[in-house]
Structure formats: C-alpha cells, structure tokens
Amino acid sequence: MQGVTSYEEIRMSPQERADIDRRTNGMRHRREIDERVVYEPLTELLNRIENRTARIVVIGQGYVGLPVAMEATEQGFDVVGYEVDAKRAESLAAGVSYVEDIDGERLRTALAGGYRVSTELGDLAGFDVAIITVPTPLTDGVPDLSYVGSAGEALARVLRSGALVVLESTTYPGTTNEYLAGILEKSGLRAGADFFLGYSPERIDPGNPTWNLVNTPKVVAGCNENSARVADAFYSTIVQQTVLVDSCETAELVKILENTYRHVNIALVNELAMFAGQLGVDIWAAIDAADTKPFGFTAFRPGPGVGGHCLPIDPSYLSWRVRQDLGQTFRFVELANDVNQHMPDYVVRRISSMLNERERSVRGSKILLLGMTYKAGTSDWRESPSLVVAKRLKALGAQLTFCDPHLPDGQREALDAPFVDFGPEALEAADLVVVLVDHPEFDPEVISACAPVVFDTKSLVRGHDFAGEVL
Ligand SMILES: NC(=O)c1ccc[n+]([C@@H]2O[C@H](COP(=O)([O-])OP(=O)(O)OC[C@H]3O[C@@H](n4cnc5c(N)ncnc54)[C@H](O)[C@@H]3O)[C@@H](O)[C@H]2O)c1
C-alpha cells in the first residue's frame, strides 16, 4: 500500500503550513490540505471497512471500550481489545465480563470469533482503526489527560500511514486536535495528512434497557473531511445512525453539553427538593405533574447527589477550559457542583433530625443503607454519593450495614461494614433504613412493610402505606 501523501509530497512549504496554522488558530482543521492530497489510502481504508478486513483495536476495555469491541466483532471485524489492567485482561480472556451490559455468553462468543484481549503493544501493530476509550478523570480538581496521553504514546509507536485513530473519551473541546494529534505525530506522521484522526463521544447509559450503543445516534467528527468520512464509515458499521458534525471541537462540546445540561438540571431539582421539604410541599408530586406538560419541560428527579464517571467530572472539564482559555468562571457549572456536592451532607442532616425526633442519636443507631453504586441497575460505584453518606454517618458513630446486589466484591471489602441481603430480616433489624439507590431488587412493598423508619432519597416507596419521609 502506498503511504498517505505527506506535506512534502504536496509541495507545501513551511511558510504555507505556518500560514494555515495561524489562520486556523493553531488547530488542525486541514480542509485546505485535503483538497490537494491525492488520497488513495482513503479509498483503501473505506474498502477495508466496507468488506470488514480492517483490523480494529480498542484501547481500554471498560464500560465504554468493551461494548465497542463486542459490536465491531459481531459486525465481522478482527478486534484487539488492548487493556493495561492485567487482571481485567485475564478476566476477559477467561470469558468473564465485569461490564454488566455485556454478559459472559456474548463475550465468549466474541472470543470464539474475531475478538481477543491483549496487554501487549505489539499486538496492535498494523492496525487500521484505533478507538481510544480510556478514563478522563479529574485529579485535584483539574482535567487529567494522562490516560489519553499514554494511549496516544502507545499508538504512536505502532501507527502507520493510512490508519484511523478516534478518541471517544469525554473531554474538553480542543483535546483531539491540540493534544492527541501532537502525541500521535511523534510517530513522524501528520494528522489529517498521513493518518486520519477523529473524535466521537460515547453516549452509553450503563444499565439502560432501551438505549444502547447501537440504537443511540452517534456523533462523529474528523480533524478534516477525509478523517470525518472514514470515521463515519467505521461507525456506520456498528451503530444505526451517525450524526456528522463539522469539527472535533463541536463533537467534544456535544458530550460535555449533554452532561452539563443534566448536571445543572439535577442541581436545580436537588435545591428545590431541600426548599420544598422545608415548605412542606411534595417535590415528587410537583415534578410528576409538571411532567404531564407535552412541551417545554423535561423531568429531572432529586437524589442524594450525583455520581458515576460523568456528571461529577465532565462539566468541570468544560469550566476548566473556560477558565484556562478565557479567564472566566462558568457560573452554572460552579453552582451545580456546589449544590450537588452538598446533597450527601443534607441527607445526613435529615437522617440525624429524623433520629432526633425519635429521641435517638446517630451514634449507636443501626442504619441500613440501600444502594451503594451511583445509580440503579449498575455496578459502577465511582463517585457514588452513597459512599460520602456512609463516610459521614460512620464518622458520627452510626452502626452501618449496606445492601447492594450490584456492588462488586472487591469494592464491598473496601467499604469496611457488613453487607446484608435485601429482605425483611435486614430491614427489621435496622433503627432506620435509607434508600439511596432505587435498584430494581429493592421491593418498595417489603421496605414499607418491614422497615421501622425510612428516609427515602429516591421516592421508591411512594404510593405505599408508608410513615417515612422522602427527600
Ligand atoms: N461509563 C460510562 O457510562 C461512560 C459513558 C460515556 C462516556 N464515558 C467516558 O468514556 C471514557 C472511558 O470510561 P469508562 O467508564 O469506560 O472507563 P473504565 O475505567 O471502565 O475503562 C477504561 C479502561 O481503560 C484502561 N486503560 C487506561 N489506560 C489505558 C491505556 N493507556 N491503554 C489501555 N488501556 C488503558 C483501564 O484499565 C480501564 O479498564 C471516559 O472518558 C468516560 O468519561 C463513560
């Protein structure tokens, strides 16, 4: 195969290149370049995608990467799932899935087909399409792109002309073109000219029975037109609908906008829930009734705070970028962070006053916490507000027990309190039961029949003959 035409071959002088970079404000929107490139490798990669001979690698085999790898395998591609966590890789190789949306049988079928998992960089050599799905956490409150950086460094060592790299990790606008492109270019190849580069945010909602990777429209962008074309061609093989946007920056903003929208609206109802409680108004009834309006209102519901890998983190990527580049404060994000982060403290205050009304203190009271993951139906406990509630109650001397059918064993041990099975025995043994997550296994009728007192942050037991309080 001939390499993608390089800058030298299209006779672009350093001065012309500098001019383009200046005009595009340092970004690498290289439409100008595209028009002048004879892009034979474009046709070749499009053909390989079309006839399923393209070799796919997915960097990171977590909640996002594993479903992408499974779907690509099922569409007939050879897929390598590259995973640096040796324990995770071993588990997958043995056909044991730790991602709830991918069951063991589906994984084992993929292993028997075109999928394999690897911790060896050499296994990525000669790839045609690489999808990066590594974590993008906050470290000390600041975006931490080190995982994206090391994934890029690894790919730069095996990158070849004519391949496509797509970042899926959630991040601030500018990451793909300003940060990842530079790391990949350590290969000596140029983004957009020698290899294709794109961004496509993952929108999966773990545990959602209706919307999944395949039927949720997938936003796709490239650093230039040809990159967008091949990225779109690849995703069109694994999802039902792609939505092409004009730049990686737009695609990056799409994901953060979606999560900031949810974060801000949840903060709104959380704050309202606190006021409504004091005003003696039923916030849940008000939201349900407002939700009957067929237009202009979208229902968000209160809870003990926000958790998971998205809401507590992604909006801060955006506010960091705004502060960094524009010197401005993104006030909505700061306010939403403030309200949502203080919800666990509010929950503890309410628990404390409920016990107080019953002439009890938190110290020494037996409190059963229902739900330790960050939301219903998932095993993901990252940033879960339940963990903060547990920590605060423990510090006040409560005798805690936990119940969570979804929490993985390793994390149970780290919580350092007994776990109990859901049922009358555990509920009756507690002085107070706190519903923190509305897992489907938590039967509201059993809770209202057996728990002596309930503090319900999810309105799970609503509609039952129940003497407890809701948030
Ligand atoms: N979990 C979700 O619901 C969700 C939804 C949409 C977007 N996202 C975003 O997708 C990204 C990944 O999230 P996730 O939930 O899948 O994370 P995860 O922690 O479940 O999986 C990431 C995996 O990448 C591996 N990894 C880290 N660095 C690596 C490297 N250099 N090479 C190979 N493997 C590496 C980790 O060991 C881990 O197994 C994040 O940016 C997240 O914000 C997550």
The ligand as an ORCA input file, in Angstrom:
! r2SCAN-3c Opt
* xyz 0 1
  N     -19.051      4.750     31.877
  C     -19.892      5.478     31.195
  O     -21.102      5.375     31.350
  C     -19.406      6.455     30.155
  C     -20.341      6.964     29.247
  C     -19.916      7.836     28.266
  C     -18.582      8.235     28.231
  N     -17.682      7.752     29.139
  C     -16.299      8.190     29.026
  O     -15.551      7.151     28.389
  C     -14.231      7.093     28.928
  C     -13.961      5.714     29.487
  O     -14.862      5.483     30.556
  P     -15.144      4.025     31.124
  O     -16.315      4.167     32.011
  O     -15.156      3.033     30.027
  O     -13.826      3.799     32.000
  P     -13.329      2.409     32.615
  O     -12.438      2.777     33.751
  O     -14.474      1.489     32.839
  O     -12.459      1.780     31.437
  C     -11.274      2.350     30.987
  C     -10.268      1.220     30.795
  O      -9.107      1.750     30.157
  C      -7.975      1.069     30.691
  N      -6.801      1.877     30.374
  C      -6.354      3.005     30.960
  N      -5.274      3.481     30.318
  C      -5.023      2.614     29.295
  C      -4.049      2.569     28.272
  N      -3.099      3.517     28.154
  N      -4.069      1.545     27.407
  C      -5.030      0.570     27.500
  N      -5.990      0.568     28.460
  C      -5.995      1.600     29.333
  C      -8.298      0.932     32.155
  O      -7.521     -0.079     32.772
  C      -9.799      0.595     32.107
  O     -10.022     -0.800     32.062
  C     -14.158      8.221     29.945
  O     -13.658      9.361     29.326
  C     -15.606      8.436     30.335
  O     -15.844      9.747     30.788
  C     -18.076      6.854     30.088
*
